[in-house]
Amino acid sequence: MTRTLALIFAALVLIIGSFVWFVATWDASKEAPISTIRPIQTGAIT
């Protein structure tokens, strides 16, 4: 039981640590936007 809890704890530490690393090294300027906001058309389209 102790070994199982230790493995679960180690997995949680790995998951949380990788998330913290991801957030800490995030650079939004290097990423393409997922969605774009289209400008509202004003006037007639020719």
N, CA, C and O of each residue as an XYZ file, in Angstrom:
184
protein
N       0.825     -1.191      0.000
C       0.000      0.000      0.000
C       0.870      1.256      0.000
O       0.559      2.226     -0.691
N       1.949      1.241      0.766
C       2.839      2.398      0.822
C       3.492      2.642     -0.532
O       3.664      3.786     -0.954
N       3.853      1.557     -1.206
C       4.478      1.685     -2.526
C       3.489      2.268     -3.531
O       3.863      3.105     -4.352
N       2.246      1.840     -3.474
C       1.222      2.361     -4.380
C       0.998      3.846     -4.152
O       0.915      4.617     -5.108
N       0.899      4.252     -2.885
C       0.721      5.673     -2.580
C       1.928      6.486     -3.027
O       1.774      7.614     -3.493
N       3.121      5.930     -2.891
C       4.323      6.624     -3.334
C       4.316      6.801     -4.848
O       4.715      7.852     -5.349
N       3.868      5.784     -5.582
C       3.784      5.902     -7.037
C       2.740      6.926     -7.461
O       2.960      7.686     -8.404
N       1.622      6.947     -6.778
C       0.585      7.939     -7.075
C       1.109      9.343     -6.782
O       0.907     10.259     -7.578
N       1.775      9.514     -5.654
C       2.337     10.808     -5.297
C       3.384     11.240     -6.324
O       3.418     12.406     -6.717
N       4.231     10.320     -6.759
C       5.253     10.645     -7.759
C       4.615     11.062     -9.083
O       5.091     11.992     -9.733
N       3.551     10.388     -9.481
C       2.858     10.744    -10.715
C       2.240     12.136    -10.603
O       2.318     12.923    -11.546
N       1.635     12.442     -9.474
C       1.057     13.773     -9.264
C       2.123     14.856     -9.292
O       1.914     15.920     -9.876
N       3.260     14.595     -8.666
C       4.358     15.563     -8.674
C       4.842     15.794    -10.103
O       5.125     16.931    -10.483
N       4.938     14.742    -10.889
C       5.366     14.858    -12.281
C       4.368     15.669    -13.101
O       4.766     16.530    -13.886
N       3.089     15.403    -12.928
C       2.045     16.122    -13.669
C       2.040     17.600    -13.293
O       2.026     18.465    -14.169
N       2.050     17.888    -12.002
C       2.021     19.278    -11.542
C       3.305     20.002    -11.944
O       3.265     21.160    -12.358
N       4.426     19.329    -11.825
C       5.698     19.935    -12.207
C       5.765     20.257    -13.686
O       6.275     21.312    -14.064
N       5.260     19.367    -14.534
C       5.281     19.644    -15.968
C       4.339     20.791    -16.319
O       4.629     21.574    -17.224
N       3.213     20.898    -15.613
C       2.302     22.017    -15.846
C       2.946     23.334    -15.438
O       2.849     24.319    -16.170
N       3.599     23.368    -14.288
C       4.276     24.583    -13.830
C       5.374     24.971    -14.819
O       5.528     26.151    -15.132
N       6.135     24.002    -15.314
C       7.182     24.276    -16.293
C       6.576     24.839    -17.575
O       7.125     25.777    -18.154
N       5.454     24.281    -18.026
C       4.778     24.751    -19.232
C       4.343     26.208    -19.078
O       4.553     27.016    -19.983
N       3.749     26.542    -17.956
C       3.280     27.911    -17.725
C       4.468     28.863    -17.583
O       4.426     29.979    -18.101
N       5.515     28.442    -16.895
C       6.665     29.307    -16.665
C       7.421     29.614    -17.949
O       8.014     30.687    -18.069
N       7.414     28.701    -18.909
C       8.171     28.909    -20.138
C       7.282     29.327    -21.304
O       7.747     29.367    -22.443
N       6.026     29.636    -21.046
C       5.092     30.007    -22.111
C       5.486     31.351    -22.704
O       5.760     32.301    -21.972
N       5.514     31.431    -24.027
C       5.781     32.685    -24.725
C       4.701     32.856    -25.777
O       4.753     32.236    -26.839
N       3.723     33.699    -25.477
C       2.569     33.857    -26.358
C       2.961     34.451    -27.708
O       2.271     34.216    -28.700
N       4.041     35.208    -27.769
C       4.425     35.827    -29.032
C       4.928     34.801    -30.048
O       4.955     35.092    -31.243
N       5.320     33.628    -29.609
C       5.817     32.591    -30.515
C       4.704     31.681    -31.022
O       4.933     30.873    -31.922
N       3.513     31.798    -30.463
C       2.415     30.909    -30.812
C       1.433     31.603    -31.758
O       1.150     32.793    -31.612
N       0.927     30.855    -32.713
C      -0.110     31.369    -33.598
C      -1.436     31.368    -32.839
O      -1.692     30.473    -32.035
N      -2.274     32.364    -33.093
C      -3.565     32.370    -32.393
C      -4.435     31.193    -32.814
O      -4.394     30.757    -33.965
N      -5.212     30.692    -31.884
C      -6.095     29.561    -32.168
C      -7.299     30.029    -32.968
O      -7.759     29.335    -33.875
N      -7.802     31.196    -32.633
C      -8.948     31.741    -33.354
C      -8.663     33.198    -33.692
O      -7.830     33.846    -33.059
N      -9.355     33.691    -34.682
C      -9.187     35.087    -35.066
C     -10.529     35.787    -34.962
O     -11.581     35.174    -35.146
N     -10.481     37.054    -34.671
C     -11.688     37.871    -34.617
C     -11.726     38.665    -35.917
O     -10.831     39.459    -36.205
N     -12.766     38.439    -36.684
C     -12.891     39.122    -37.960
C     -13.459     40.520    -37.736
O     -14.381     40.696    -36.940
N     -12.915     41.505    -38.430
C     -13.458     42.860    -38.273
C     -14.870     42.952    -38.871
O     -15.209     42.245    -39.820
N     -15.661     43.824    -38.299
C     -17.033     44.026    -38.786
C     -16.964     44.827    -40.074
O     -16.287     45.852    -40.150
N     -17.675     44.346    -41.086
C     -17.703     45.047    -42.365
C     -18.608     46.264    -42.257
O     -19.754     46.160    -41.819
N     -18.091     47.407    -42.655
C     -18.917     48.611    -42.695
C     -18.928     49.094    -44.128
O     -17.874     49.303    -44.728
N     -20.103     49.270    -44.672
C     -20.213     49.719    -46.055
C     -20.443     48.564    -47.018
O     -20.497     47.401    -46.618
N     -20.573     48.899    -48.258
C     -20.861     47.890    -49.291
C     -19.580     47.214    -49.727
O     -18.515     47.829    -49.775
N     -19.703     45.940    -50.043
C     -18.581     45.188    -50.568
C     -18.675     45.226    -52.090
O     -19.711     44.879    -52.657
N     -17.611     45.640    -52.745
C     -17.656     45.744    -54.212
C     -16.922     44.618    -54.865
O     -16.861     44.550    -56.093
